[in-house]
Amino acid sequence: MANKDWQLFVFDWDGTLMDTTSLIMKGYQHASVELGYPKPSDELVLSTIGLNRSDSIGICCADCPPGRYAEFTKAYMDWYAKQESQLDLVPGFRKLLTNMHKDGRRLAIATGKSRAGVERVFKITGVGDLFEAVQTADTNFSKPNPMMLHSLADESGLETTDMVMIGDSVLDMQMASNAKADSVAMTYGASPADKLKQYASLGTADNVEELAKILNLTQYLE
């Protein structure tokens, strides 16, 4: 249990607030095969979650030329968006975030999704008003570059050391470390728990209840 009083709680989206990890993986595999390329392994796709779209495609489908990235993205989104619309937040997060917001705690998003993707999931879940700021891959370098957190610092008037990053990938944890922010890793997402433990400064959590204990937020789940 940590004792620091963080001023901004920054959340990743995919694999953290919404359990989309397997959908992203299957979507990239679907698009690769659809365009006539080899199906990438589960591990390869998972390792790219958090990167921007172009970087992810370049790694997952190395044979795909940049000139076909738009076609790849369309094949991916046509499949993915239908599945995503059926999802909700990971159990416990709606209550935690809603009660934190009501109590004046400041919340933000730092995600590898596009801004359009964020707006789409905000519409699905109805939680967009809970977050005062959103930084995406559209206007920042990909994780683990700390640019998203520095952008949030500029937007919020805070220092990155006033933040705690909650994510599910090694990239999230490395970004936090590069920005000198604290971090907690959720173990049900993109990266294995044993790897996350090497990078998460405050430890790992298997669920929202454990996260709340680490960050002294249990009152918001009562």
Sequence and secondary structure as in RCSB ss.txt:
>XXXX:A:sequence
MANKDWQLFVFDWDGTLMDTTSLIMKGYQHASVELGYPKPSDELVLSTIGLNRSDSIGICCADCPPGRYAEFTKA
YMDWYAKQESQLDLVPGFRKLLTNMHKDGRRLAIATGKSRAGVERVFKITGVGDLFEAVQTADTNFSKPNPMMLH
SLADESGLETTDMVMIGDSVLDMQMASNAKADSVAMTYGASPADKLKQYASLGTADNVEELAKILNLTQYLE
>XXXX:A:secstr
      SEEEE TBTTTB  HHHHHHHHHHHHHHTT     HHHHHHHTTS HHHHHHHHTTTS GGGHHHHHHH
HHHHHHHHHTT  B TTHHHHHHHHHHTT  EEEE SS HHHHHHHHHHH  GGG SEEE TTSS  TTSTHHHH
HHHHHHT  GGGEEEEESSHHHHHHHHHTT EEEEETTSSS HHHHTTT TT EESSHHHHHHHTT GGGG 
